[in-house]
């Protein structure tokens, strides 16, 4: 599934400590740059979630737009988005793909339990943290500044 950079777009809560840790995790394991990122709070994030029928003000949902640059683009959310990311990253992370056999309701129940307490467990930033310079090109839009991204 790995290919030329920027194939999939991950939309995340830019001020969430857990989301920012997830972005750092992906950046460290995606040397080909298959994933690009945009905070849900950004103009692009809000526009894309709305385009695909989601609520841009509902920040507890993590989205991936697979193949976001072409007509085959599709929106994945919550646990399905997370499993997609792990599958694309390859082994050993892709082994979690066995969970795809579970129904969405069950997968999203676990996702929602974590999402409800994520700020309390992992913290919340006042603004989108600053990314390292070498990663900034992977962020197609930022939270109202030219230096957003996960805290390093």
MDAnalysis code that builds the backbone (N, CA, C; Angstrom):
import MDAnalysis as mda
import numpy as np

u = mda.Universe.empty(456, n_residues=152, atom_resindex=np.repeat(np.arange(152), 3), trajectory=True)
u.add_TopologyAttr("name", ["N", "CA", "C"] * 152)
u.add_TopologyAttr("resid", np.arange(1, 153))
u.add_TopologyAttr("resname", ["UNK", "UNK", "UNK", "UNK", "UNK", "UNK", "UNK", "UNK", "UNK", "UNK", "UNK", "UNK", "UNK", "UNK", "UNK", "UNK", "UNK", "UNK", "UNK", "UNK", "UNK", "UNK", "UNK", "UNK", "UNK", "UNK", "UNK", "UNK", "UNK", "UNK", "UNK", "UNK", "UNK", "UNK", "UNK", "UNK", "UNK", "UNK", "UNK", "UNK", "UNK", "UNK", "UNK", "UNK", "UNK", "UNK", "UNK", "UNK", "UNK", "UNK", "UNK", "UNK", "UNK", "UNK", "UNK", "UNK", "UNK", "UNK", "UNK", "UNK", "UNK", "UNK", "UNK", "UNK", "UNK", "UNK", "UNK", "UNK", "UNK", "UNK", "UNK", "UNK", "UNK", "UNK", "UNK", "UNK", "UNK", "UNK", "UNK", "UNK", "UNK", "UNK", "UNK", "UNK", "UNK", "UNK", "UNK", "UNK", "UNK", "UNK", "UNK", "UNK", "UNK", "UNK", "UNK", "UNK", "UNK", "UNK", "UNK", "UNK", "UNK", "UNK", "UNK", "UNK", "UNK", "UNK", "UNK", "UNK", "UNK", "UNK", "UNK", "UNK", "UNK", "UNK", "UNK", "UNK", "UNK", "UNK", "UNK", "UNK", "UNK", "UNK", "UNK", "UNK", "UNK", "UNK", "UNK", "UNK", "UNK", "UNK", "UNK", "UNK", "UNK", "UNK", "UNK", "UNK", "UNK", "UNK", "UNK", "UNK", "UNK", "UNK", "UNK", "UNK", "UNK", "UNK", "UNK", "UNK", "UNK", "UNK", "UNK", "UNK"])
u.atoms.positions = np.array([
    [0.798, -1.209, 0.000],
    [0.000, 0.000, 0.000],
    [0.837, 1.267, 0.000],
    [2.101, 1.135, 0.271],
    [2.945, 2.323, 0.287],
    [3.251, 2.755, -1.131],
    [3.339, 4.050, -1.337],
    [3.611, 4.555, -2.671],
    [4.179, 5.948, -2.572],
    [3.901, 6.748, -3.600],
    [4.379, 8.127, -3.619],
    [3.755, 8.906, -2.479],
    [4.466, 9.919, -2.006],
    [4.022, 10.688, -0.858],
    [2.670, 11.342, -1.027],
    [2.003, 11.530, 0.086],
    [0.763, 12.276, 0.114],
    [-0.433, 11.569, -0.453],
    [-0.537, 10.278, -0.313],
    [-1.658, 9.522, -0.835],
    [-2.897, 9.652, 0.036],
    [-2.711, 9.667, 1.351],
    [-3.823, 9.671, 2.295],
    [-3.719, 10.889, 3.213],
    [-4.868, 11.454, 3.545],
    [-4.907, 12.624, 4.411],
    [-5.554, 12.256, 5.735],
    [-4.844, 12.522, 6.815],
    [-5.347, 12.263, 8.153],
    [-5.821, 13.587, 8.748],
    [-7.072, 13.623, 9.217],
    [-7.653, 14.807, 9.846],
    [-7.799, 14.520, 11.332],
    [-7.235, 15.381, 12.154],
    [-7.153, 15.120, 13.594],
    [-7.442, 16.387, 14.386],
    [-7.760, 16.213, 15.666],
    [-7.971, 17.332, 16.587],
    [-6.598, 17.919, 16.909],
    [-6.323, 19.097, 16.391],
    [-5.006, 19.708, 16.510],
    [-4.567, 20.070, 17.911],
    [-5.491, 20.157, 18.855],
    [-5.104, 20.525, 20.221],
    [-5.119, 19.330, 21.176],
    [-5.413, 18.158, 20.684],
    [-5.500, 16.949, 21.506],
    [-4.116, 16.322, 21.692],
    [-3.738, 16.075, 22.930],
    [-2.453, 15.451, 23.229],
    [-2.334, 14.051, 22.642],
    [-3.393, 13.253, 22.700],
    [-3.369, 11.909, 22.131],
    [-3.226, 11.972, 20.612],
    [-3.967, 12.858, 19.981],
    [-3.886, 12.994, 18.518],
    [-2.484, 13.402, 18.091],
    [-1.881, 14.320, 18.814],
    [-0.531, 14.757, 18.479],
    [0.479, 13.629, 18.671],
    [0.283, 12.788, 19.666],
    [1.153, 11.618, 19.833],
    [0.974, 10.649, 18.664],
    [-0.260, 10.482, 18.229],
    [-0.535, 9.616, 17.090],
    [0.182, 10.132, 15.834],
    [0.136, 11.429, 15.601],
    [0.804, 12.008, 14.436],
    [2.311, 11.760, 14.509],
    [2.906, 11.967, 15.681],
    [4.349, 11.696, 15.840],
    [4.657, 10.219, 15.570],
    [3.800, 9.326, 16.056],
    [3.953, 7.889, 15.833],
    [3.965, 7.593, 14.327],
    [3.019, 8.166, 13.605],
    [2.924, 7.935, 12.163],
    [4.128, 8.535, 11.441],
    [4.493, 9.767, 11.773],
    [5.638, 10.408, 11.125],
    [6.906, 9.554, 11.254],
    [7.091, 8.936, 12.414],
    [8.288, 8.120, 12.652],
    [8.262, 6.804, 11.878],
    [7.083, 6.363, 11.449],
    [6.957, 5.059, 10.797],
    [6.519, 5.151, 9.334],
    [6.485, 6.352, 8.801],
    [6.039, 6.581, 7.430],
    [7.104, 7.359, 6.653],
    [8.268, 6.750, 6.447],
    [9.360, 7.477, 5.787],
    [9.073, 7.856, 4.335],
    [8.150, 7.153, 3.681],
    [7.816, 7.476, 2.296],
    [6.829, 8.639, 2.187],
    [6.297, 9.072, 3.316],
    [5.373, 10.204, 3.295],
    [4.025, 9.889, 2.680],
    [3.525, 8.697, 2.905],
    [2.228, 8.300, 2.376],
    [1.104, 9.113, 3.017],
    [1.293, 9.492, 4.275],
    [0.272, 10.263, 4.988],
    [0.632, 11.740, 5.023],
    [-0.376, 12.565, 4.797],
    [-0.299, 13.994, 5.053],
    [-1.346, 14.290, 6.112],
    [-1.285, 15.492, 6.673],
    [-2.087, 15.798, 7.851],
    [-2.716, 17.174, 7.752],
    [-3.878, 17.302, 8.385],
    [-4.513, 18.607, 8.551],
    [-5.364, 18.545, 9.811],
    [-5.243, 19.541, 10.681],
    [-6.101, 19.573, 11.864],
    [-7.560, 19.792, 11.469],
    [-8.458, 19.210, 12.218],
    [-9.883, 19.428, 11.990],
    [-10.244, 20.907, 12.133],
    [-9.491, 21.644, 12.928],
    [-9.766, 23.058, 13.153],
    [-9.331, 23.945, 11.988],
    [-8.585, 23.401, 11.047],
    [-8.086, 24.192, 9.920],
    [-9.180, 24.367, 8.869],
    [-8.955, 25.317, 7.976],
    [-9.910, 25.558, 6.886],
    [-10.083, 24.298, 6.037],
    [-8.982, 23.687, 5.617],
    [-9.037, 22.486, 4.789],
    [-9.717, 21.337, 5.538],
    [-9.363, 21.151, 6.790],
    [-9.973, 20.091, 7.587],
    [-11.479, 20.242, 7.672],
    [-11.932, 21.436, 7.971],
    [-13.375, 21.703, 8.083],
    [-14.077, 21.486, 6.741],
    [-13.478, 21.994, 5.657],
    [-14.086, 21.853, 4.332],
    [-14.206, 20.399, 3.912],
    [-13.159, 19.617, 4.136],
    [-13.184, 18.218, 3.707],
    [-14.148, 17.375, 4.527],
    [-14.186, 17.588, 5.823],
    [-15.134, 16.824, 6.646],
    [-16.562, 17.153, 6.215],
    [-16.845, 18.417, 5.961],
    [-18.175, 18.820, 5.504],
    [-18.489, 18.198, 4.139],
    [-17.528, 18.231, 3.214],
    [-17.715, 17.671, 1.880],
    [-18.123, 16.200, 1.933],
    [-17.539, 15.456, 2.874],
    [-17.838, 14.033, 2.988],
    [-19.013, 13.738, 3.926],
    [-19.709, 14.794, 4.382],
    [-20.908, 14.592, 5.183],
    [-20.698, 14.524, 6.680],
    [-19.502, 14.862, 7.159],
    [-19.230, 14.851, 8.594],
    [-19.483, 16.211, 9.223],
    [-19.376, 16.263, 10.531],
    [-19.574, 17.501, 11.282],
    [-18.206, 18.029, 11.699],
    [-17.757, 19.162, 11.128],
    [-16.423, 19.676, 11.436],
    [-16.280, 20.197, 12.867],
    [-17.387, 20.375, 13.561],
    [-17.327, 20.831, 14.954],
    [-17.273, 19.671, 15.935],
    [-17.405, 18.465, 15.458],
    [-17.376, 17.270, 16.298],
    [-15.941, 16.761, 16.326],
    [-15.166, 17.247, 17.277],
    [-13.722, 17.005, 17.304],
    [-13.310, 15.673, 17.931],
    [-14.256, 14.852, 18.333],
    [-13.881, 13.569, 18.925],
    [-13.693, 12.483, 17.871],
    [-13.864, 12.824, 16.612],
    [-13.708, 11.839, 15.552],
    [-12.438, 12.097, 14.764],
    [-11.703, 11.039, 14.548],
    [-10.467, 11.039, 13.773],
    [-10.824, 10.488, 12.394],
    [-10.371, 11.176, 11.355],
    [-10.710, 10.792, 9.992],
    [-9.458, 10.533, 9.160],
    [-9.597, 9.643, 8.190],
    [-8.607, 9.473, 7.136],
    [-9.381, 9.543, 5.824],
    [-8.879, 10.368, 4.910],
    [-9.416, 10.368, 3.556],
    [-8.406, 9.589, 2.713],
    [-8.772, 8.358, 2.411],
    [-7.904, 7.482, 1.627],
    [-7.908, 7.948, 0.178],
    [-6.734, 7.992, -0.420],
    [-6.590, 8.426, -1.820],
    [-7.214, 9.801, -2.034],
    [-6.908, 10.719, -1.144],
    [-7.611, 12.000, -1.117],
    [-7.367, 12.886, -2.325],
    [-6.386, 12.578, -3.124],
    [-6.082, 13.416, -4.292],
    [-6.807, 12.987, -5.572],
    [-7.591, 11.934, -5.524],
    [-8.251, 11.510, -6.766],
    [-9.720, 11.163, -6.548],
    [-10.366, 10.731, -7.626],
    [-11.813, 10.477, -7.596],
    [-12.200, 9.247, -6.783],
    [-11.240, 8.425, -6.386],
    [-11.552, 7.255, -5.564],
    [-11.500, 7.581, -4.068],
    [-11.346, 8.847, -3.724],
    [-11.241, 9.250, -2.316],
    [-12.433, 8.720, -1.520],
    [-12.129, 8.246, -0.319],
    [-13.197, 7.779, 0.575],
    [-12.837, 8.149, 1.999],
    [-13.859, 8.461, 2.767],
    [-13.680, 8.887, 4.153],
    [-13.821, 7.699, 5.087],
    [-12.825, 7.536, 5.953],
    [-12.866, 6.540, 7.020],
    [-12.856, 7.290, 8.328],
    [-13.560, 6.783, 9.321],
    [-13.591, 7.486, 10.600],
    [-13.417, 6.520, 11.763],
    [-13.067, 7.103, 12.886],
    [-12.925, 6.398, 14.158],
    [-12.030, 5.162, 14.033],
    [-12.523, 4.014, 14.505],
    [-11.700, 2.802, 14.545],
    [-11.296, 2.333, 13.153],
    [-12.174, 2.467, 12.172],
    [-11.832, 2.047, 10.804],
    [-10.680, 2.895, 10.266],
    [-10.668, 4.180, 10.592],
    [-9.558, 5.045, 10.172],
    [-8.265, 4.596, 10.846],
    [-8.333, 4.295, 12.138],
    [-7.152, 3.839, 12.860],
    [-6.602, 2.535, 12.316],
    [-7.482, 1.579, 12.028],
    [-7.036, 0.302, 11.469],
    [-6.433, 0.488, 10.073],
    [-6.993, 1.401, 9.297],
    [-6.437, 1.693, 7.974],
    [-5.003, 2.214, 8.100],
    [-4.786, 3.147, 9.019],
    [-3.441, 3.700, 9.222],
    [-2.467, 2.592, 9.585],
    [-2.843, 1.752, 10.535],
    [-1.958, 0.667, 10.956],
    [-1.664, -0.294, 9.807],
    [-2.666, -0.574, 8.986],
    [-2.464, -1.469, 7.848],
    [-1.480, -0.856, 6.855],
    [-1.616, 0.419, 6.565],
    [-0.734, 1.079, 5.609],
    [0.700, 1.142, 6.130],
    [0.865, 1.293, 7.448],
    [2.214, 1.361, 8.011],
    [2.971, 0.046, 7.886],
    [2.261, -1.036, 7.683],
    [2.912, -2.336, 7.491],
    [3.234, -3.033, 8.808],
    [3.856, -4.239, 8.710],
    [4.162, -5.022, 9.913],
    [5.105, -4.291, 10.857],
    [4.958, -4.458, 12.146],
    [3.987, -5.294, 12.840],
    [2.628, -4.616, 13.041],
    [2.525, -3.343, 12.701],
    [1.295, -2.574, 12.955],
    [0.120, -3.120, 12.162],
    [0.366, -3.594, 10.961],
    [-0.711, -4.085, 10.096],
    [-1.361, -5.358, 10.634],
    [-0.728, -6.010, 11.569],
    [-1.316, -7.217, 12.140],
    [-2.625, -6.904, 12.858],
    [-2.809, -5.651, 13.243],
    [-4.068, -5.249, 13.888],
    [-5.242, -5.335, 12.916],
    [-4.962, -5.493, 11.635],
    [-6.023, -5.582, 10.633],
    [-6.968, -6.757, 10.889],
    [-6.551, -7.734, 11.667],
    [-7.451, -8.844, 11.985],
    [-8.699, -8.338, 12.705],
    [-8.601, -7.174, 13.330],
    [-9.756, -6.599, 14.035],
    [-10.840, -6.116, 13.075],
    [-10.520, -6.019, 11.790],
    [-11.515, -5.559, 10.805],
    [-12.718, -6.483, 10.719],
    [-12.594, -7.702, 11.189],
    [-13.728, -8.631, 11.145],
    [-14.806, -8.249, 12.161],
    [-14.446, -7.435, 13.132],
    [-15.415, -7.012, 14.145],
    [-16.358, -5.967, 13.562],
    [-17.586, -5.931, 14.061],
    [-18.543, -4.931, 13.563],
    [-18.141, -3.511, 13.973],
    [-18.509, -2.548, 13.126],
    [-18.194, -1.142, 13.394],
    [-18.674, -0.699, 14.770],
    [-19.868, -1.115, 15.167],
    [-20.412, -0.698, 16.471],
    [-19.491, -1.104, 17.616],
    [-18.962, -2.292, 17.555],
    [-18.061, -2.775, 18.604],
    [-16.729, -2.033, 18.556],
    [-16.165, -1.890, 17.367],
    [-14.900, -1.167, 17.228],
    [-15.036, 0.278, 17.701],
    [-16.129, 0.932, 17.291],
    [-16.314, 2.333, 17.651],
    [-16.665, 2.522, 19.126],
    [-17.208, 1.509, 19.765],
    [-17.451, 1.587, 21.208],
    [-16.119, 1.774, 21.932],
    [-15.130, 0.974, 21.582],
    [-13.794, 1.130, 22.171],
    [-13.181, 2.473, 21.816],
    [-13.318, 2.876, 20.572],
    [-12.800, 4.179, 20.134],
    [-13.440, 5.304, 20.951],
    [-14.761, 5.269, 21.082],
    [-15.481, 6.334, 21.786],
    [-15.106, 6.413, 23.267],
    [-14.835, 5.277, 23.883],
    [-14.419, 5.289, 25.293],
    [-13.121, 6.077, 25.467],
    [-12.174, 5.869, 24.568],
    [-10.906, 6.598, 24.623],
    [-11.129, 8.064, 24.263],
    [-11.906, 8.319, 23.218],
    [-12.125, 9.692, 22.742],
    [-12.756, 10.577, 23.816],
    [-13.664, 10.013, 24.601],
    [-14.342, 10.811, 25.643],
    [-13.390, 11.286, 26.741],
    [-12.350, 10.536, 26.998],
    [-11.455, 10.890, 28.102],
    [-10.062, 11.316, 27.629],
    [-9.883, 11.545, 26.347],
    [-8.551, 11.814, 25.799],
    [-7.911, 13.081, 26.345],
    [-8.670, 14.150, 26.534],
    [-8.079, 15.377, 27.074],
    [-7.625, 15.168, 28.511],
    [-8.435, 14.466, 29.288],
    [-8.083, 14.223, 30.688],
    [-6.853, 13.321, 30.798],
    [-6.775, 12.298, 29.947],
    [-5.674, 11.343, 30.022],
    [-4.392, 11.826, 29.349],
    [-4.525, 12.556, 28.244],
    [-3.351, 12.904, 27.443],
    [-3.096, 14.402, 27.324],
    [-3.982, 15.211, 27.868],
    [-3.789, 16.648, 27.846],
    [-4.385, 17.313, 26.617],
    [-4.402, 18.632, 26.698],
    [-4.947, 19.459, 25.624],
    [-4.087, 20.703, 25.509],
    [-3.745, 21.071, 24.284],
    [-2.956, 22.274, 24.030],
    [-3.896, 23.457, 23.813],
    [-3.422, 24.636, 24.105],
    [-4.212, 25.846, 23.842],
    [-4.271, 26.141, 22.350],
    [-3.202, 25.832, 21.627],
    [-3.135, 26.001, 20.177],
    [-2.472, 24.768, 19.586],
    [-2.538, 24.640, 18.283],
    [-1.869, 23.508, 17.630],
    [-0.367, 23.622, 17.858],
    [0.260, 22.576, 18.373],
    [1.707, 22.606, 18.608],
    [2.508, 22.743, 17.314],
    [3.749, 23.114, 17.465],
    [4.645, 23.340, 16.343],
    [5.336, 22.038, 15.944],
    [5.361, 21.768, 14.653],
    [6.032, 20.571, 14.127],
    [7.491, 20.888, 13.838],
    [8.287, 19.849, 13.780],
    [9.685, 20.007, 13.369],
    [9.710, 20.503, 11.921],
    [10.709, 21.292, 11.579],
    [10.788, 21.828, 10.208],
    [10.754, 20.745, 9.123],
    [11.389, 19.616, 9.370],
    [11.415, 18.559, 8.347],
    [10.057, 17.893, 8.126],
    [9.110, 18.124, 9.029],
    [7.779, 17.526, 8.883],
    [6.733, 18.512, 8.388],
    [7.022, 19.782, 8.401],
    [6.000, 20.787, 8.083],
    [5.418, 20.630, 6.688],
    [6.189, 20.141, 5.735],
    [5.689, 19.981, 4.369],
    [4.567, 18.941, 4.288],
    [4.455, 18.093, 5.301],
    [3.435, 17.037, 5.312],
    [2.100, 17.522, 5.860],
    [2.044, 18.760, 6.309],
    [0.822, 19.351, 6.843],
    [0.247, 20.285, 5.783],
    [-0.894, 19.889, 5.196],
    [-1.418, 20.668, 4.086],
    [-2.169, 21.905, 4.556],
    [-2.539, 21.943, 5.804],
    [-3.162, 23.131, 6.378],
    [-2.920, 23.066, 7.875],
    [-2.926, 24.211, 8.481],
    [-2.593, 24.302, 9.895],
    [-3.667, 25.064, 10.636],
    [-3.585, 25.080, 11.926],
    [-4.570, 25.771, 12.762],
    [-4.323, 27.271, 12.760],
    [-4.521, 27.901, 11.652],
    [-4.427, 29.354, 11.601],
    [-3.027, 29.926, 11.690],
    [-1.988, 29.090, 11.553],
    [-0.620, 29.597, 11.574],
    [0.215, 28.783, 10.605],
    [1.387, 29.262, 10.315],
    [2.266, 28.559, 9.380],
    [3.152, 27.547, 10.089],
    [2.943, 27.321, 11.373],
    [3.856, 26.435, 12.101],
    [3.133, 25.386, 12.927],
    [1.929, 25.016, 12.566],
    [1.193, 24.020, 13.329],
    [1.724, 22.621, 13.118],
    [1.189, 21.676, 13.878],
    [1.594, 20.287, 13.769],
    [1.840, 19.704, 15.137],
    [2.250, 18.465, 15.219],
    [2.444, 17.834, 16.512],
    [3.646, 18.390, 17.260],
    [3.513, 18.470, 18.552],
    [4.620, 18.920, 19.397],
    [5.710, 17.860, 19.379],
    [6.947, 18.309, 19.209],
    [8.088, 17.371, 19.197],
    [8.751, 17.313, 20.558],
])
